[in-house]
């Protein structure tokens, strides 16, 4: 090797080890220490008669991966297992992840030389005109076999940035799987709670209808005896008709909810789940783990997906910038060529070539420059979207915590209202039968009792639903899932809730420094 070659080799190694464009740095988590302007309470408000379950908030406690089991409902657990095994949205997300993994594996090939083999035979005829007409044309057969290799020197990092972009896209799809998993589990729980609420409302309506039917029978007897006016009979008939009118909308909503459960489980509406959910069969989780705000960006799949999208946009800037520099390709070819197969691979039939090629656009009317500008603008878009996703994540948790505190108070008030309305209805019925009040008074008491009971049922169901909303807002505990219960793929880093030196504790950059100059 010539002395100059010894100097050239380290230079080429140095050149191929650099990459233009920004090196991605993870945005820092917001430094908030609370989700709300008010301190996190230790528990929801207790009712005076202890009839309303108190839920305590365990700040900093981790979330179980199968958080829905805290409702202690076997039918819900069985339904969840079926949904996780057959839901089309989850399967589509998993397939998209596989596609992204294959694209990454295919894209990594740009880091290696390309080697091709070629074997061919051609029949050719030449004309004497090609050599001035001094020689006659010739007819011959040419056989050749060769192996060629080419390698594009990644001096400016275009190939490595493109692989980096594909890796980020794979991470994005990985967290999309986790987001689909979280969305599915939350939807199954809240839909089951909606069914339980509707069944309770239907049961309440049917009971009031039965009571009003008995009351109407009594009123008809009193009317025949002449002890009440016809207006009282008409009023009671109207009350019964209005109560019956509340049933069809509730039954319609229940049917739609059952259809939705079938779809979540990957079935058509004709295959309804076997289980029927009741509020009495669900247990309200008493202790609610509340992750620290600094951990939220690690736990939320949508935030991590937005981060991966931001990373991909950062790598795209590097690809666009590297495309503005010269592209250097090394090529080599070796083989044999003969006009007779018997002469192939004999001495004298060998051929070879080696060389390099440097390509640089000298004029493109600013195309490459503007493509880089577009990539930088797209990074700004991804940064803004990431910021919005983080803000939404914090809002979701704050909303859920505030809702749970209000839910306990609302349920307490509604239970008191239902108890009062029920006692008033009983008293009014007795007084009506004694002729002390009018049918209108009884009608008002019946409507008031039904509404109070319905409001209590809705308030109770809302506590169950908002509890599920809190688990969803905090990320659902996917990082604690074991391999056979986790959503497909777990290549992304898992939040470390014990290691103080984890990436989440020492972010490389701040939100204000997202834009790379």
C-alpha positions as CSV (number, residue, x, y, z in Angstrom):
1,X,0.0,0.0,0.0
2,X,1.3,3.4,-0.9
3,X,2.1,5.8,2.0
4,X,-0.7,8.1,0.9
5,X,-3.2,5.2,1.3
6,X,-2.3,4.9,4.9
7,X,-3.3,8.5,5.4
8,X,-6.5,8.1,3.3
9,X,-7.9,5.1,5.2
10,X,-8.3,6.9,8.6
11,X,-9.8,9.9,6.8
12,X,-12.5,7.7,5.2
13,X,-13.2,6.1,8.5
14,X,-13.6,9.5,10.2
15,X,-15.8,10.8,7.4
16,X,-18.1,7.8,7.5
17,X,-18.6,8.1,11.2
18,X,-20.2,11.5,11.1
19,X,-23.8,12.4,10.4
20,X,-25.2,15.8,9.5
21,X,-28.5,17.0,10.9
22,X,-29.6,17.2,14.6
23,X,-29.0,14.5,17.1
24,X,-32.3,13.8,18.7
25,X,-32.7,14.5,22.4
26,X,-35.7,13.5,24.4
27,X,-37.8,16.4,25.6
28,X,-37.8,17.0,29.3
29,X,-40.8,16.1,31.4
30,X,-42.7,19.1,32.8
31,X,-41.4,19.9,36.3
32,X,-44.9,20.1,37.8
33,X,-45.3,18.4,41.2
34,X,-49.1,18.3,41.0
35,X,-51.8,17.7,38.5
36,X,-54.1,20.4,39.8
37,X,-53.7,23.8,41.4
38,X,-55.1,22.2,44.6
39,X,-53.1,19.6,46.5
40,X,-54.0,16.0,46.0
41,X,-56.4,14.9,48.8
42,X,-55.7,11.7,50.6
43,X,-59.3,10.4,49.9
44,X,-62.7,11.3,48.6
45,X,-65.2,12.8,50.9
46,X,-67.0,10.5,53.3
47,X,-70.8,10.5,53.7
48,X,-72.4,11.2,57.0
49,X,-73.9,7.7,57.2
50,X,-70.8,6.0,55.6
51,X,-73.1,4.7,52.9
52,X,-70.8,5.9,50.1
53,X,-67.5,4.1,49.6
54,X,-64.4,6.3,50.3
55,X,-61.7,6.0,47.7
56,X,-58.1,6.8,48.9
57,X,-55.4,8.3,46.6
58,X,-52.0,6.6,46.9
59,X,-49.6,9.1,45.5
60,X,-46.6,7.6,43.8
61,X,-48.0,4.0,43.9
62,X,-47.6,2.0,40.7
63,X,-50.5,0.8,38.6
64,X,-51.2,-2.9,38.0
65,X,-51.2,-4.0,34.4
66,X,-54.6,-5.7,34.7
67,X,-56.2,-2.8,36.6
68,X,-59.7,-3.9,35.6
69,X,-59.4,-6.9,38.0
70,X,-59.7,-4.3,40.9
71,X,-63.5,-4.3,40.1
72,X,-63.5,-8.0,41.3
73,X,-65.9,-9.1,38.5
74,X,-65.2,-12.5,36.9
75,X,-67.6,-11.7,34.0
76,X,-65.7,-8.5,33.3
77,X,-62.4,-10.4,33.4
78,X,-63.6,-13.1,31.0
79,X,-65.0,-10.5,28.6
80,X,-61.7,-8.6,28.7
81,X,-59.8,-11.8,27.8
82,X,-62.0,-12.3,24.9
83,X,-61.7,-8.7,23.7
84,X,-57.9,-8.8,23.9
85,X,-57.8,-12.0,21.9
86,X,-60.0,-10.9,19.0
87,X,-60.4,-7.1,18.8
88,X,-59.8,-6.0,15.2
89,X,-58.3,-2.6,16.2
90,X,-55.7,-4.2,18.4
91,X,-54.9,-6.8,15.7
92,X,-54.5,-4.0,13.2
93,X,-52.1,-2.1,15.5
94,X,-50.1,-5.3,16.0
95,X,-49.9,-5.9,12.2
96,X,-48.8,-2.3,11.7
97,X,-46.0,-2.9,14.2
98,X,-44.9,-6.0,12.3
99,X,-44.9,-4.0,9.1
100,X,-42.7,-1.3,10.7
101,X,-40.3,-4.0,12.0
102,X,-40.0,-5.4,8.5
103,X,-39.4,-2.0,7.0
104,X,-36.7,-1.3,9.6
105,X,-35.0,-4.6,8.8
106,X,-35.2,-3.8,5.1
107,X,-34.0,-0.3,5.6
108,X,-30.9,-1.4,7.5
109,X,-29.6,-3.0,4.2
110,X,-28.3,0.4,3.1
111,X,-25.6,0.1,5.7
112,X,-24.1,-2.9,3.9
113,X,-22.6,-3.5,0.4
114,X,-24.9,-4.8,-2.3
115,X,-23.7,-7.9,-4.1
116,X,-25.3,-9.2,-7.3
117,X,-24.6,-12.2,-9.5
118,X,-25.3,-12.3,-13.3
119,X,-25.2,-15.1,-15.8
120,X,-26.2,-14.4,-19.4
121,X,-26.0,-15.5,-23.0
122,X,-26.6,-13.3,-25.9
123,X,-26.5,-13.7,-29.7
124,X,-25.0,-10.7,-31.4
125,X,-24.4,-9.5,-35.0
126,X,-22.1,-6.6,-35.8
127,X,-22.0,-4.5,-38.9
128,X,-18.8,-3.7,-40.8
129,X,-19.9,-0.1,-40.9
130,X,-18.9,0.2,-37.3
131,X,-15.2,0.0,-38.2
132,X,-15.3,2.1,-41.4
133,X,-16.4,-0.7,-43.7
134,X,-13.0,-2.3,-43.8
135,X,-14.1,-5.5,-42.2
136,X,-17.2,-7.5,-42.7
137,X,-19.7,-7.9,-40.0
138,X,-19.7,-10.8,-37.5
139,X,-22.2,-13.1,-36.0
140,X,-21.3,-14.7,-32.6
141,X,-22.6,-15.8,-29.3
142,X,-21.3,-14.3,-26.1
143,X,-21.5,-16.0,-22.7
144,X,-20.8,-14.2,-19.4
145,X,-20.9,-14.8,-15.7
146,X,-20.0,-12.1,-13.2
147,X,-20.4,-11.0,-9.6
148,X,-20.7,-7.3,-8.9
149,X,-20.5,-5.3,-5.6
150,X,-21.4,-1.7,-4.9
151,X,-21.3,0.3,-1.7
152,X,-22.4,3.9,-1.1
153,X,-20.1,5.5,1.4
154,X,-22.3,7.0,4.1
155,X,-19.9,9.9,4.6
156,X,-22.6,12.4,5.6
157,X,-24.9,10.0,7.4
158,X,-27.9,9.8,5.0
159,X,-28.2,6.1,5.4
160,X,-27.8,6.1,9.1
161,X,-30.3,8.9,9.5
162,X,-32.8,7.0,7.3
163,X,-32.3,3.9,9.5
164,X,-32.8,6.1,12.6
165,X,-36.0,7.4,11.1
166,X,-37.3,3.9,10.5
167,X,-36.4,2.9,14.1
168,X,-38.4,5.8,15.4
169,X,-41.3,4.8,13.2
170,X,-41.1,1.3,14.6
171,X,-41.2,2.8,18.1
172,X,-44.2,4.9,17.1
173,X,-46.1,1.8,16.0
174,X,-45.0,0.0,19.2
175,X,-46.6,2.6,21.3
176,X,-49.6,2.6,19.0
177,X,-50.1,-1.0,20.0
178,X,-50.0,0.0,23.6
179,X,-52.4,2.8,23.0
180,X,-54.8,0.5,21.3
181,X,-54.5,-2.0,24.2
182,X,-55.2,0.8,26.7
183,X,-58.1,2.2,24.7
184,X,-59.6,-1.3,24.3
185,X,-59.4,-2.2,28.0
186,X,-60.9,1.1,29.0
187,X,-63.7,0.9,26.5
188,X,-64.6,-2.6,27.6
189,X,-64.8,-1.5,31.3
190,X,-66.7,1.7,30.6
191,X,-69.1,-0.1,28.2
192,X,-69.8,-2.8,30.8
193,X,-70.5,-0.1,33.4
194,X,-72.9,1.6,31.0
195,X,-74.7,-1.6,30.6
196,X,-74.9,-2.1,34.4
197,X,-76.2,1.5,34.7
198,X,-78.9,1.0,32.1
199,X,-80.1,-2.3,33.6
200,X,-80.4,-0.6,36.9
201,X,-82.4,2.3,35.3
202,X,-84.6,-0.2,33.5
203,X,-85.2,-2.1,36.7
204,X,-86.1,1.2,38.5
205,X,-88.5,2.2,35.7
206,X,-90.2,-1.2,35.7
207,X,-90.7,-1.1,39.5
208,X,-92.3,2.3,39.3
209,X,-94.5,1.1,36.4
210,X,-95.6,-1.8,38.5
211,X,-96.4,0.4,41.4
212,X,-98.3,2.9,39.2
213,X,-100.2,0.0,37.6
214,X,-101.3,-1.1,41.0
215,X,-102.2,2.5,41.9
216,X,-104.2,2.8,38.7
217,X,-106.2,-0.3,39.5
218,X,-107.0,1.1,42.9
219,X,-107.9,4.5,41.4
220,X,-110.2,2.8,38.9
221,X,-112.0,1.0,41.8
222,X,-112.3,4.3,43.7
223,X,-113.7,6.0,40.5
224,X,-116.3,3.3,40.1
225,X,-117.3,3.8,43.7
226,X,-117.5,7.5,43.1
227,X,-114.9,8.3,45.8
228,X,-112.5,10.1,43.3
229,X,-113.1,12.3,40.3
230,X,-112.5,11.3,36.7
231,X,-109.6,13.8,36.6
232,X,-107.8,11.7,39.3
233,X,-108.2,8.6,37.1
234,X,-106.9,10.5,34.0
235,X,-104.0,11.8,35.9
236,X,-103.0,8.3,37.1
237,X,-103.4,7.0,33.6
238,X,-101.1,9.8,32.3
239,X,-98.5,9.0,34.9
240,X,-98.4,5.4,34.0
241,X,-98.2,6.2,30.3
242,X,-95.3,8.6,30.9
243,X,-93.4,6.1,33.0
244,X,-93.9,3.4,30.3
245,X,-92.6,5.9,27.7
246,X,-89.2,6.0,29.6
247,X,-88.6,2.3,28.9
248,X,-88.1,2.1,25.1
249,X,-85.2,4.6,25.0
250,X,-83.5,2.8,27.9
251,X,-84.0,-0.6,26.2
252,X,-82.7,0.9,22.9
253,X,-79.5,2.2,24.6
254,X,-79.0,-1.2,26.3
255,X,-79.2,-3.0,23.0
256,X,-76.7,-0.6,21.4
257,X,-74.4,-1.1,24.4
258,X,-74.6,-4.9,24.0
259,X,-73.9,-4.5,20.3
260,X,-70.8,-2.4,21.2
261,X,-69.5,-5.1,23.5
262,X,-69.9,-7.6,20.7
263,X,-67.9,-5.4,18.3
264,X,-65.2,-4.9,21.0
265,X,-64.8,-8.6,21.2
266,X,-64.5,-9.0,17.5
267,X,-68.0,-10.5,17.0
268,X,-71.1,-9.4,15.1
269,X,-74.0,-8.0,17.1
270,X,-75.8,-11.3,16.7
271,X,-73.2,-12.9,19.0
272,X,-73.8,-11.0,22.3
273,X,-71.6,-11.6,25.3
274,X,-73.0,-14.2,27.6
275,X,-72.5,-12.1,30.7
276,X,-74.9,-9.5,31.8
277,X,-73.5,-6.7,34.0
278,X,-75.1,-5.2,37.1
279,X,-73.8,-2.5,39.4
280,X,-74.2,-4.8,42.3
281,X,-71.8,-7.3,40.7
282,X,-69.0,-4.7,40.5
283,X,-66.8,-3.6,43.4
284,X,-65.5,0.0,43.4
285,X,-61.7,0.0,43.8
286,X,-61.0,1.5,47.3
287,X,-57.4,2.5,46.7
288,X,-56.4,4.4,43.6
289,X,-52.7,4.6,42.7
290,X,-51.7,8.0,41.4
291,X,-48.4,8.2,39.5
292,X,-46.1,11.2,40.1
293,X,-46.4,13.9,37.4
294,X,-42.8,13.4,36.4
295,X,-43.6,9.8,35.5
296,X,-46.7,10.5,33.3
297,X,-44.8,11.2,30.1
298,X,-43.1,7.8,30.5
299,X,-46.3,6.0,31.0
300,X,-48.7,7.4,28.5
301,X,-48.6,5.5,25.2
302,X,-49.9,8.5,23.2
303,X,-47.1,10.7,24.7
304,X,-44.4,8.1,23.9
305,X,-45.9,7.7,20.4
306,X,-45.7,11.5,19.9
307,X,-42.1,11.5,21.1
308,X,-41.2,8.7,18.6
309,X,-42.9,10.8,15.8
310,X,-40.8,13.8,16.9
311,X,-37.7,11.6,16.7
312,X,-38.6,10.4,13.2
313,X,-39.0,14.1,12.2
314,X,-35.6,14.9,13.6
315,X,-33.9,12.1,11.7
316,X,-35.7,13.2,8.5
317,X,-33.9,16.6,8.8
318,X,-30.6,14.7,8.7
319,X,-31.6,12.8,5.6
320,X,-32.7,15.9,3.8
321,X,-29.5,17.7,4.8
322,X,-27.2,14.8,3.8
323,X,-28.9,14.7,0.4
324,X,-27.4,18.1,-0.4
325,X,-23.8,16.7,-0.1
326,X,-21.9,14.6,-2.7
327,X,-22.8,10.9,-2.9
328,X,-19.8,8.6,-3.3
329,X,-20.3,5.0,-4.5
330,X,-17.7,2.3,-4.8
331,X,-18.2,-0.4,-7.4
332,X,-16.4,-3.6,-8.4
333,X,-17.1,-6.4,-10.8
334,X,-15.4,-9.7,-11.6
335,X,-16.3,-12.5,-13.9
336,X,-15.7,-14.5,-17.1
337,X,-16.7,-13.9,-20.7
338,X,-16.3,-16.2,-23.7
339,X,-18.0,-16.9,-27.0
340,X,-18.0,-20.6,-26.2
341,X,-19.3,-22.2,-23.0
342,X,-16.4,-24.6,-23.0
343,X,-14.0,-21.7,-22.8
344,X,-15.7,-20.2,-19.7
345,X,-13.5,-19.9,-16.6
346,X,-10.4,-20.7,-18.7
347,X,-7.3,-18.6,-18.5
348,X,-7.8,-15.5,-20.5
349,X,-11.6,-15.3,-20.1
350,X,-11.6,-13.4,-16.9
351,X,-12.8,-9.8,-16.7
352,X,-13.0,-7.3,-13.9
353,X,-13.5,-3.7,-13.2
354,X,-13.3,-1.4,-10.1
355,X,-14.0,2.2,-9.6
356,X,-15.9,4.9,-7.8
357,X,-18.5,7.5,-8.7
358,X,-19.1,10.9,-7.2
359,X,-22.5,12.5,-7.8
360,X,-23.3,16.1,-6.9
361,X,-26.2,18.2,-8.1
362,X,-24.8,21.4,-9.4
363,X,-28.1,23.1,-10.0
364,X,-31.6,22.1,-8.8
365,X,-33.3,25.5,-8.5
366,X,-33.3,25.2,-4.7
367,X,-35.1,21.8,-4.6
368,X,-32.9,20.1,-1.9
369,X,-32.7,23.3,0.2
370,X,-36.4,23.6,0.3
371,X,-36.8,19.9,1.0
372,X,-34.6,20.4,4.1
373,X,-36.7,23.4,5.0
374,X,-39.8,21.4,4.8
375,X,-38.3,18.7,7.0
376,X,-37.4,21.3,9.6
377,X,-40.9,22.7,9.5
378,X,-42.4,19.2,9.9
379,X,-40.2,18.8,13.0
380,X,-41.8,22.0,14.4
381,X,-45.2,20.4,13.7
382,X,-44.2,17.2,15.5
383,X,-42.8,19.3,18.4
384,X,-46.1,21.2,18.8
385,X,-48.1,18.0,18.6
386,X,-45.9,16.4,21.3
387,X,-46.4,19.4,23.5
388,X,-50.2,19.3,23.0
389,X,-50.2,15.6,23.8
390,X,-48.3,16.1,27.0
391,X,-50.7,18.9,28.0
392,X,-53.7,16.7,27.2
393,X,-52.2,13.9,29.3
394,X,-51.9,16.2,32.3
395,X,-55.4,17.5,31.8
396,X,-56.9,14.0,31.6
397,X,-55.4,13.1,35.0
398,X,-56.4,16.4,36.5
399,X,-60.0,16.0,35.2
400,X,-60.3,12.4,36.4
401,X,-59.0,13.2,39.9
402,X,-61.4,16.2,40.2
403,X,-64.3,14.1,38.9
404,X,-63.7,11.4,41.4
405,X,-63.8,13.9,44.3
406,X,-67.0,15.4,42.9
407,X,-68.5,12.0,42.2
408,X,-68.4,10.9,45.9
409,X,-70.2,14.1,46.9
410,X,-72.7,13.8,44.1
411,X,-73.5,10.2,45.0
412,X,-74.0,11.1,48.7
413,X,-76.4,13.9,47.7
414,X,-78.3,11.7,45.3
415,X,-78.6,8.8,47.8
416,X,-80.1,11.3,50.3
417,X,-82.5,12.6,47.6
418,X,-83.5,9.1,46.7
419,X,-84.2,8.2,50.3
420,X,-86.2,11.3,50.9
421,X,-88.2,10.9,47.6
422,X,-88.9,7.3,48.4
423,X,-90.2,8.1,51.9
424,X,-92.3,11.0,50.4
425,X,-93.8,8.7,47.8
426,X,-94.8,6.1,50.4
427,X,-96.4,8.8,52.5
428,X,-98.2,10.4,49.5
429,X,-99.6,7.0,48.5
430,X,-101.0,6.4,51.9
431,X,-102.6,9.9,52.0
432,X,-104.0,9.5,48.5
433,X,-105.6,6.2,49.4
434,X,-107.1,8.0,52.4
435,X,-108.3,10.8,50.2
436,X,-106.1,13.5,51.8
437,X,-104.2,14.5,48.6
438,X,-105.0,14.7,44.9
439,X,-103.9,12.4,42.1
440,X,-101.7,15.2,40.9
441,X,-99.8,15.2,44.2
442,X,-99.3,11.5,43.9
443,X,-98.1,11.8,40.2
444,X,-95.6,14.4,41.3
445,X,-94.3,12.2,44.1
446,X,-94.0,9.2,41.7
447,X,-92.0,11.2,39.1
448,X,-89.8,12.7,41.8
449,X,-89.0,9.3,43.2
450,X,-88.2,7.8,39.8
451,X,-86.0,10.7,38.9
452,X,-84.2,10.6,42.2
453,X,-83.6,6.8,41.8
454,X,-82.3,7.3,38.3
455,X,-80.0,10.1,39.3
456,X,-78.5,7.9,42.1
457,X,-77.9,5.1,39.6
458,X,-76.2,7.4,37.2
459,X,-74.1,8.9,40.0
460,X,-73.0,5.5,41.1
461,X,-72.2,4.4,37.6
462,X,-70.3,7.6,37.0
463,X,-67.9,6.8,40.0
464,X,-67.1,3.4,38.4
465,X,-66.5,5.0,35.0
466,X,-64.4,7.9,36.3
467,X,-62.3,5.3,38.2
468,X,-61.6,3.6,34.9
469,X,-60.9,7.0,33.3
470,X,-58.2,7.6,35.9
471,X,-56.4,4.3,35.2
472,X,-56.6,5.2,31.5
473,X,-55.3,8.7,32.0
474,X,-52.3,7.4,34.0
475,X,-51.3,4.9,31.2
476,X,-53.0,1.7,32.3
477,X,-49.8,0.0,33.8
478,X,-48.7,-1.6,30.5
479,X,-45.1,-1.5,31.7
480,X,-45.9,-4.0,34.4
481,X,-47.4,-6.6,32.0
482,X,-45.8,-10.0,31.8
483,X,-45.0,-11.2,28.2
484,X,-48.1,-13.4,27.8
485,X,-50.5,-10.7,28.9
486,X,-48.8,-7.6,27.4
487,X,-49.7,-6.1,24.1
488,X,-47.6,-7.5,21.3
489,X,-44.0,-6.1,21.3
490,X,-42.2,-4.5,24.1
491,X,-39.1,-3.1,22.5
492,X,-39.5,0.4,23.8
493,X,-37.9,1.4,27.1
494,X,-40.1,0.8,30.2
495,X,-40.5,3.4,32.8
496,X,-38.2,2.8,35.8
497,X,-40.1,3.8,38.9
498,X,-37.2,2.9,41.2
499,X,-34.0,4.0,39.4
500,X,-33.4,7.7,40.0
501,X,-30.8,7.7,37.3
502,X,-33.2,6.7,34.6
503,X,-33.8,8.7,31.4
504,X,-37.0,10.1,32.8
505,X,-35.1,11.7,35.7
506,X,-32.4,13.1,33.5
507,X,-33.9,14.3,30.2
508,X,-31.4,15.4,27.6
509,X,-33.1,18.6,26.7
510,X,-36.0,20.9,27.7
511,X,-39.2,21.5,26.0
512,X,-38.0,24.9,25.0
513,X,-35.0,23.4,23.2
514,X,-37.0,21.0,20.9
515,X,-36.0,22.9,17.8
516,X,-32.5,22.0,16.7
517,X,-30.5,24.7,15.1
